[in-house]
């Protein structure tokens, strides 16, 4: 990148008062699209300032990665002076200002009406656990929508929680998309936007969009676990002779044929199709007969080492991937000259592995840049945006309003 001015949200200023995953991930995406994102925390940091995983220095790798490219300001919005500062920052004049993203709760939360009282065209995107303000996090919501009881080995009785906070990340992207849509709406109409996004609604909408709610309602029963098999098509893991595991998928008829070519099993499966009067070109039929297909393919994988399997699958253009732990995945990602993984110098941590934005605009990609030092931009932002003088800043700091 030669400069952030070429990015689509250049000139936009977003004030983010959020913690944990959904809100900060929205701010990160907006920053990577060129917006100036000012993260506001209470003095000393928010509830996620020290969240695991931690670097050897004790600093949070979680916080450092989710807040890359932002500016850090600390304001105690629980005080009247701090509240006024935060509202002023979120409603500053200018075509690119007046954008506020938050997940604040309780009586000290900044309400949209407070923003529009200062700037009628303000954009407020509020993230909450449940519509109306009830508490919820990714792992509690995931439990109640049924996913952990669909996940794991078929014979397992209890739930299997996920590791990736999927609903948080989807909510963050919806929040970033809402900001972009609200900016376009304001440009066209001159009007602001009030947007509320509930994590519980995002999760329910997501499983609904995949047809899972309709399936359960129509069948009158929960979906049974299928272990590592993909639902509705053929895909499962195999062990190679030297103990490596690979995931093999055949979604399309072409992928199914490639898998047969690689493993030399086309005649066997033709015979199976005749015997059971099955059309294995159809992915639903492949799912129905998945255990038979797996039993035919498993000996082929178990009798060959990983290198041989890799060569055969790639030669036939099979859809597959090896299983890797995160250490191996990080090393390979860093070694990829065209990849997005990189190392940056992060204050308080040192050399830190991270990833740049996953999108490219034309042939340009937003670079991965460090996160700020907590409160490191407070004076600069409040003086340049709100015009506060040095004496005013010293007074506010002495009163504990800013950090």
RODO-2510 file (C-alpha; in nm, 4 decimals, decimal comma):
residues 403
     n   res          X          Y          Z
     1     x     0,0000     0,0000     0,0000
     2     x     0,1276     0,3424    -0,0896
     3     x    -0,1164     0,5087     0,1495
     4     x    -0,4537     0,4741     0,3177
     5     x    -0,6078     0,7426     0,0962
     6     x    -0,6806     0,4794    -0,1697
     7     x    -0,8989     0,2768     0,0658
     8     x    -1,2789     0,3092     0,0326
     9     x    -1,3474     0,4464     0,3830
    10     x    -1,0667     0,7003     0,3818
    11     x    -1,1900     1,0187     0,5470
    12     x    -1,4354     0,8367     0,7765
    13     x    -1,3837     0,8597     1,1530
    14     x    -1,5381     0,5890     1,3729
    15     x    -1,5520     0,6062     1,7517
    16     x    -1,5591     0,2550     1,8989
    17     x    -1,6555     0,1973     2,2625
    18     x    -1,6641    -0,1808     2,2739
    19     x    -1,4837    -0,4752     2,4256
    20     x    -1,4269    -0,8474     2,3612
    21     x    -1,4830    -0,9695     2,0010
    22     x    -1,7840    -0,8439     1,8054
    23     x    -1,7398    -0,4665     1,8410
    24     x    -1,3594    -0,4591     1,8173
    25     x    -1,3643    -0,6904     1,5137
    26     x    -1,6062    -0,4487     1,3452
    27     x    -1,3700    -0,1622     1,4228
    28     x    -1,0740    -0,3592     1,2896
    29     x    -1,2527    -0,4272     0,9613
    30     x    -1,3473    -0,0605     0,9254
    31     x    -0,9882     0,0418     0,9960
    32     x    -0,8599    -0,2015     0,7351
    33     x    -1,1008    -0,0412     0,4885
    34     x    -0,9375     0,2965     0,5526
    35     x    -1,1426     0,4516     0,8326
    36     x    -0,9775     0,6243     1,1263
    37     x    -1,0998     0,4197     1,4218
    38     x    -1,0677     0,5629     1,7717
    39     x    -1,1125     0,3008     2,0411
    40     x    -1,2320     0,4466     2,3706
    41     x    -1,1728     0,2553     2,6953
    42     x    -1,2009     0,3552     3,0609
    43     x    -0,8712     0,4609     3,2223
    44     x    -0,6625     0,1496     3,2838
    45     x    -0,8324    -0,0406     3,0023
    46     x    -1,1582    -0,2229     2,9485
    47     x    -1,2581    -0,5715     3,0584
    48     x    -1,0695    -0,7300     2,7673
    49     x    -0,7397    -0,5439     2,8142
    50     x    -0,5637    -0,8492     2,9569
    51     x    -0,7598    -1,1248     2,7857
    52     x    -0,5806    -1,4470     2,6915
    53     x    -0,3826    -1,5529     2,4963
    54     x    -0,0934    -1,3595     2,6476
    55     x     0,2546    -1,2887     2,5145
    56     x     0,5628    -1,3761     2,7154
    57     x     0,5687    -1,0148     2,8327
    58     x     0,2238    -1,0608     2,9870
    59     x     0,0537    -0,8340     2,7319
    60     x    -0,2646    -0,9555     2,5644
    61     x    -0,2135    -1,0974     2,2147
    62     x    -0,5931    -1,0937     2,1858
    63     x    -0,6152    -0,7164     2,2459
    64     x    -0,3135    -0,6358     2,0315
    65     x    -0,4489    -0,8213     1,7285
    66     x    -0,8099    -0,6996     1,7427
    67     x    -0,7055    -0,3351     1,7816
    68     x    -0,4399    -0,3086     1,5119
    69     x    -0,4404     0,0192     1,3254
    70     x    -0,6714     0,1985     1,5702
    71     x    -0,6074     0,4921     1,8005
    72     x    -0,6471     0,4454     2,1760
    73     x    -0,8185     0,7024     2,3966
    74     x    -0,9163     0,6517     2,7600
    75     x    -1,2167     0,8374     2,8984
    76     x    -1,4139     0,7581     3,2108
    77     x    -1,7609     0,7961     3,0614
    78     x    -1,9166     0,7177     3,4026
    79     x    -1,8349     1,0735     3,5042
    80     x    -2,0439     1,3569     3,3657
    81     x    -1,7391     1,5266     3,2132
    82     x    -1,6258     1,2002     3,0562
    83     x    -1,9711     1,1326     2,9190
    84     x    -1,9779     1,4730     2,7546
    85     x    -1,6315     1,4147     2,6060
    86     x    -1,7316     1,0790     2,4581
    87     x    -2,0522     1,2175     2,3077
    88     x    -1,8619     1,5150     2,1635
    89     x    -1,6058     1,2804     2,0100
    90     x    -1,8777     1,0565     1,8618
    91     x    -2,0690     1,3522     1,7141
    92     x    -1,7887     1,5754     1,5893
    93     x    -1,8878     1,7702     1,2776
    94     x    -1,7723     1,6905     0,9276
    95     x    -1,8882     1,4547     0,6512
    96     x    -1,6858     1,1576     0,7763
    97     x    -1,7581     1,1910     1,1480
    98     x    -2,0533     1,1151     1,3664
    99     x    -2,0126     0,7350     1,3615
   100     x    -2,0356     0,5464     1,6908
   101     x    -2,0007     0,1682     1,7426
   102     x    -2,0524     0,0324     2,0941
   103     x    -2,1537    -0,2593     2,3107
   104     x    -2,2025    -0,0539     2,6269
   105     x    -2,4472    -0,1783     2,8894
   106     x    -2,6273    -0,0427     3,1926
   107     x    -2,7267     0,3047     3,2933
   108     x    -2,4014     0,4643     3,1785
   109     x    -2,4527     0,3523     2,8188
   110     x    -2,4563     0,6285     2,5564
   111     x    -2,8001     0,6312     2,3922
   112     x    -2,8636     0,7146     2,0278
   113     x    -3,0881     1,0031     2,1317
   114     x    -2,7907     1,1609     2,3071
   115     x    -2,5961     1,1441     1,9825
   116     x    -2,8717     1,2944     1,7674
   117     x    -2,9235     1,5740     2,0191
   118     x    -2,5753     1,6923     1,9181
   119     x    -2,5735     1,5726     1,5582
   120     x    -2,9057     1,4804     1,3918
   121     x    -2,7375     1,2709     1,1214
   122     x    -2,5352     1,0604     1,3673
   123     x    -2,4815     0,6917     1,2966
   124     x    -2,5056     0,4638     1,5985
   125     x    -2,4451     0,0889     1,5766
   126     x    -2,5126    -0,0808     1,9093
   127     x    -2,4156    -0,4443     1,9692
   128     x    -2,5880    -0,6335     2,2485
   129     x    -2,6236    -0,9898     2,3717
   130     x    -3,0007    -1,0089     2,3353
   131     x    -3,2475    -0,7659     2,1890
   132     x    -3,3427    -0,5323     2,4689
   133     x    -3,0123    -0,5634     2,6512
   134     x    -3,0132    -0,9077     2,8148
   135     x    -2,6654    -1,0586     2,8689
   136     x    -2,5262    -1,3208     2,6323
   137     x    -2,1916    -1,4261     2,4901
   138     x    -2,0975    -1,6479     2,1985
   139     x    -2,0556    -1,9633     2,4039
   140     x    -2,3856    -1,9278     2,5902
   141     x    -2,5810    -1,8464     2,2737
   142     x    -2,4260    -2,1368     2,0853
   143     x    -2,5490    -2,3752     2,3558
   144     x    -2,9105    -2,2676     2,3255
   145     x    -2,9411    -2,2850     1,9476
   146     x    -2,8471    -2,6535     1,9329
   147     x    -2,5100    -2,6530     1,7606
   148     x    -2,3086    -2,8284     2,0378
   149     x    -2,5565    -3,1191     2,0322
   150     x    -2,4971    -3,1593     1,6575
   151     x    -2,1198    -3,1534     1,6976
   152     x    -1,8884    -3,4387     1,7917
   153     x    -1,8772    -3,8200     1,7664
   154     x    -2,2048    -3,9949     1,6950
   155     x    -2,1943    -4,2012     2,0147
   156     x    -2,1269    -3,9001     2,2409
   157     x    -2,4014    -3,8065     2,4881
   158     x    -2,2971    -3,4583     2,6044
   159     x    -2,2460    -3,1337     2,4097
   160     x    -1,9276    -3,0312     2,2267
   161     x    -1,8612    -2,6574     2,2513
   162     x    -1,6946    -2,4841     1,9604
   163     x    -1,3568    -2,3107     1,9879
   164     x    -1,4009    -2,0297     1,7344
   165     x    -1,6386    -1,7510     1,8544
   166     x    -1,8241    -1,7705     1,5246
   167     x    -2,1320    -1,5688     1,6214
   168     x    -1,9158    -1,2890     1,7636
   169     x    -1,7175    -1,2672     1,4400
   170     x    -2,0298    -1,2753     1,2213
   171     x    -2,1851    -1,0053     1,4397
   172     x    -1,8735    -0,7931     1,3989
   173     x    -1,8902    -0,8182     1,0216
   174     x    -2,2611    -0,7307     1,0287
   175     x    -2,1801    -0,4259     1,2396
   176     x    -1,9077    -0,3150     0,9963
   177     x    -2,1462    -0,3687     0,7049
   178     x    -2,4124    -0,1664     0,8861
   179     x    -2,1720     0,1250     0,9273
   180     x    -2,0901     0,1194     0,5560
   181     x    -2,4593     0,1016     0,4625
   182     x    -2,5456     0,3839     0,7042
   183     x    -2,2733     0,6042     0,5568
   184     x    -2,4166     0,5483     0,2090
   185     x    -2,7675     0,6166     0,3394
   186     x    -2,6501     0,9416     0,4984
   187     x    -2,4768     1,0509     0,1799
   188     x    -2,7942     0,9880    -0,0209
   189     x    -3,0532     1,1248     0,2211
   190     x    -2,8743     1,3351     0,4814
   191     x    -3,0239     1,1188     0,7552
   192     x    -2,8512     0,9284     1,0307
   193     x    -2,9153     0,5669     1,1310
   194     x    -2,9855     0,3812     1,4542
   195     x    -2,8798     0,0169     1,4245
   196     x    -2,9124    -0,2471     1,6972
   197     x    -2,7555    -0,5899     1,6469
   198     x    -2,8158    -0,8679     1,8990
   199     x    -2,5736    -1,1592     1,9138
   200     x    -2,8610    -1,4001     1,9845
   201     x    -3,0453    -1,2823     1,6732
   202     x    -2,7327    -1,3169     1,4587
   203     x    -2,6841    -1,6780     1,5684
   204     x    -3,0489    -1,7677     1,5154
   205     x    -3,0577    -1,5978     1,1759
   206     x    -2,7423    -1,7810     1,0715
   207     x    -2,8710    -2,1294     1,1524
   208     x    -3,2019    -2,0324     0,9958
   209     x    -3,0330    -1,9258     0,6723
   210     x    -2,8719    -2,2703     0,6447
   211     x    -3,2111    -2,4380     0,6700
   212     x    -3,1441    -2,5930     1,0089
   213     x    -3,4453    -2,4406     1,1833
   214     x    -3,6772    -2,5442     0,9008
   215     x    -3,5307    -2,8961     0,9017
   216     x    -3,5828    -2,9409     1,2759
   217     x    -3,9365    -2,8008     1,2650
   218     x    -4,0394    -3,0151     0,9694
   219     x    -3,8840    -3,3368     1,1011
   220     x    -3,9982    -3,2852     1,4575
   221     x    -3,6626    -3,4031     1,5861
   222     x    -3,3057    -3,2757     1,6286
   223     x    -3,0457    -3,3700     1,3719
   224     x    -2,8334    -3,6665     1,4768
   225     x    -2,4590    -3,6316     1,5056
   226     x    -2,2546    -3,7615     1,2146
   227     x    -1,9052    -3,7246     1,3645
   228     x    -1,6492    -3,5903     1,1194
   229     x    -1,8711    -3,6635     0,8203
   230     x    -2,0073    -3,3628     0,6356
   231     x    -2,3836    -3,3418     0,6444
   232     x    -2,5659    -3,3905     0,3152
   233     x    -2,2642    -3,4819     0,1023
   234     x    -1,9438    -3,6855     0,1281
   235     x    -1,6559    -3,5564     0,3350
   236     x    -1,4610    -3,7204     0,6151
   237     x    -1,1127    -3,7552     0,7606
   238     x    -0,8652    -4,0359     0,6873
   239     x    -0,5429    -4,1483     0,8535
   240     x    -0,2329    -4,2113     0,6422
   241     x     0,0207    -4,4895     0,7030
   242     x     0,2580    -4,2508     0,8826
   243     x    -0,0049    -4,1135     1,1188
   244     x    -0,1105    -3,7944     0,9377
   245     x    -0,4774    -3,7065     0,9033
   246     x    -0,6367    -3,5520     0,5974
   247     x    -0,9847    -3,4157     0,5283
   248     x    -1,1301    -3,5195     0,1935
   249     x    -1,4446    -3,3632     0,0449
   250     x    -1,6519    -3,4483    -0,2624
   251     x    -1,9279    -3,1896    -0,2936
   252     x    -1,9703    -3,2003    -0,6717
   253     x    -1,9817    -3,4789    -0,9264
   254     x    -1,6447    -3,3607    -1,0582
   255     x    -1,4874    -3,3761    -0,7147
   256     x    -1,6360    -3,7216    -0,6586
   257     x    -1,4848    -3,8422    -0,9863
   258     x    -1,1447    -3,6899    -0,8977
   259     x    -1,1449    -3,8807    -0,5680
   260     x    -1,2167    -4,2070    -0,7483
   261     x    -0,9397    -4,1412    -0,9997
   262     x    -0,6857    -4,0613    -0,7270
   263     x    -0,7673    -4,3760    -0,5302
   264     x    -0,8340    -4,6094    -0,8242
   265     x    -1,1785    -4,6998    -0,6905
   266     x    -1,4060    -4,6065    -0,9830
   267     x    -1,4927    -4,9676    -1,0675
   268     x    -1,5598    -5,0544    -0,7043
   269     x    -1,8032    -4,7661    -0,6636
   270     x    -1,9712    -4,8441    -0,9955
   271     x    -2,0382    -5,1935    -0,8620
   272     x    -2,1677    -5,0560    -0,5315
   273     x    -2,4002    -4,8202    -0,7170
   274     x    -2,5444    -5,1112    -0,9162
   275     x    -2,5805    -5,3294    -0,6084
   276     x    -2,7720    -5,0708    -0,4074
   277     x    -2,9409    -4,9042    -0,7053
   278     x    -2,7745    -4,5806    -0,5945
   279     x    -2,6735    -4,2738    -0,7924
   280     x    -2,3431    -4,1784    -0,6306
   281     x    -2,3175    -3,8797    -0,8641
   282     x    -2,5779    -3,7231    -0,6354
   283     x    -2,4329    -3,5737    -0,3166
   284     x    -2,7366    -3,6738    -0,1116
   285     x    -2,6826    -4,0349    -0,2152
   286     x    -2,3154    -4,0080    -0,1286
   287     x    -2,4180    -3,8923     0,2182
   288     x    -2,6650    -4,1785     0,2528
   289     x    -2,3964    -4,4333     0,1665
   290     x    -2,1139    -4,2415     0,3385
   291     x    -2,0091    -4,5258     0,5670
   292     x    -1,9760    -4,7702     0,2770
   293     x    -1,7767    -4,5130     0,0783
   294     x    -1,5560    -4,4467     0,3799
   295     x    -1,4904    -4,8174     0,4336
   296     x    -1,3797    -4,8572     0,0706
   297     x    -1,1468    -4,5563     0,0764
   298     x    -0,9951    -4,6006     0,4213
   299     x    -0,7564    -4,8885     0,3310
   300     x    -0,6160    -4,6839     0,0424
   301     x    -0,5174    -4,4025     0,2800
   302     x    -0,3961    -4,6331     0,5569
   303     x    -0,1591    -4,8158     0,3219
   304     x     0,0176    -4,5002     0,1949
   305     x     0,2315    -4,2387     0,3630
   306     x     0,1332    -3,8739     0,3628
   307     x     0,3690    -3,7732     0,0815
   308     x     0,2251    -4,0380    -0,1502
   309     x    -0,1318    -3,9433    -0,0591
   310     x    -0,0571    -3,5750    -0,1131
   311     x     0,0919    -3,6377    -0,4559
   312     x    -0,1988    -3,8562    -0,5716
   313     x    -0,4727    -3,6241    -0,4465
   314     x    -0,3128    -3,3134    -0,5943
   315     x    -0,2498    -3,4849    -0,9261
   316     x    -0,6201    -3,5721    -0,9577
   317     x    -0,7295    -3,2286    -0,8261
   318     x    -0,9143    -3,3719    -0,5287
   319     x    -1,0651    -3,1278    -0,2784
   320     x    -0,8711    -3,1985     0,0416
   321     x    -0,6541    -3,0517     0,3156
   322     x    -0,4144    -3,1909     0,5746
   323     x    -0,4904    -3,1458     0,9429
   324     x    -0,2399    -2,9106     1,1061
   325     x    -0,1954    -2,7733     1,4532
   326     x    -0,1777    -2,3954     1,4924
   327     x     0,2008    -2,3944     1,5308
   328     x     0,2435    -2,5659     1,1953
   329     x    -0,0240    -2,3488     1,0356
   330     x     0,1493    -2,0308     1,1556
   331     x     0,4887    -2,1426     1,0245
   332     x     0,3497    -2,2313     0,6822
   333     x     0,1482    -1,9092     0,6627
   334     x     0,4581    -1,7008     0,7353
   335     x     0,6543    -1,8899     0,4709
   336     x     0,3948    -1,8154     0,2000
   337     x     0,5236    -1,5167    -0,0028
   338     x     0,1731    -1,4419    -0,1328
   339     x    -0,0047    -1,4943     0,1983
   340     x    -0,1422    -1,2468     0,4497
   341     x     0,0500    -1,3646     0,7579
   342     x     0,3338    -1,1415     0,8684
   343     x     0,5309    -1,0278     1,1708
   344     x     0,5073    -0,6755     1,3068
   345     x     0,6684    -0,4874     1,5940
   346     x     0,3991    -0,4524     1,8567
   347     x     0,4621    -0,2198     2,1529
   348     x     0,4674    -0,4138     2,4773
   349     x     0,5127    -0,7442     2,2974
   350     x     0,7898    -0,7204     2,0384
   351     x     0,7793    -0,9272     1,7212
   352     x     0,4228    -1,0549     1,6831
   353     x     0,2702    -1,2789     1,4187
   354     x    -0,0511    -1,1433     1,2753
   355     x    -0,2474    -1,1367     0,9512
   356     x    -0,3339    -0,8519     0,7181
   357     x    -0,6852    -0,7873     0,5918
   358     x    -0,8172    -1,0895     0,3994
   359     x    -0,9420    -0,8794     0,1077
   360     x    -0,7689    -0,6954    -0,1748
   361     x    -0,8955    -0,3842    -0,3471
   362     x    -0,7719    -0,4184    -0,7003
   363     x    -0,4189    -0,5395    -0,6426
   364     x    -0,3776    -0,3579    -0,3109
   365     x    -0,4066    -0,5038     0,0370
   366     x    -0,4250    -0,3026     0,3583
   367     x    -0,1065    -0,3754     0,5528
   368     x    -0,0983    -0,5190     0,9011
   369     x    -0,0020    -0,2418     1,1408
   370     x     0,0476    -0,2437     1,5193
   371     x    -0,2168    -0,1776     1,7793
   372     x    -0,1768     0,1415     1,9807
   373     x    -0,0430     0,1664     2,3314
   374     x    -0,3405     0,1880     2,5658
   375     x    -0,4341     0,5577     2,6017
   376     x    -0,1424     0,6553     2,3793
   377     x    -0,3539     0,8788     2,1551
   378     x    -0,5716     1,0462     2,4182
   379     x    -0,4079     1,3889     2,4121
   380     x    -0,3590     1,3991     2,0353
   381     x    -0,7194     1,2976     1,9573
   382     x    -0,8857     1,5244     2,2127
   383     x    -0,6759     1,8213     2,1098
   384     x    -0,7021     1,7722     1,7317
   385     x    -1,0668     1,6615     1,7178
   386     x    -1,2216     1,8556     2,0060
   387     x    -0,9684     2,1395     2,0300
   388     x    -0,8854     2,0862     2,3974
   389     x    -0,5862     2,2812     2,5251
   390     x    -0,2961     2,1458     2,7250
   391     x    -0,4286     2,2986     3,0459
   392     x    -0,7721     2,1455     2,9864
   393     x    -0,6165     1,8041     2,9286
   394     x    -0,4106     1,8339     3,2472
   395     x    -0,7199     1,9281     3,4454
   396     x    -0,9196     1,6350     3,3056
   397     x    -0,6359     1,3974     3,3802
   398     x    -0,6034     1,5321     3,7305
   399     x    -0,9755     1,4761     3,7839
   400     x    -0,9428     1,1162     3,6602
   401     x    -1,1687     1,1787     3,3593
   402     x    -0,9024     1,0782     3,1046
   403     x    -0,6083     0,8391     3,1291
***
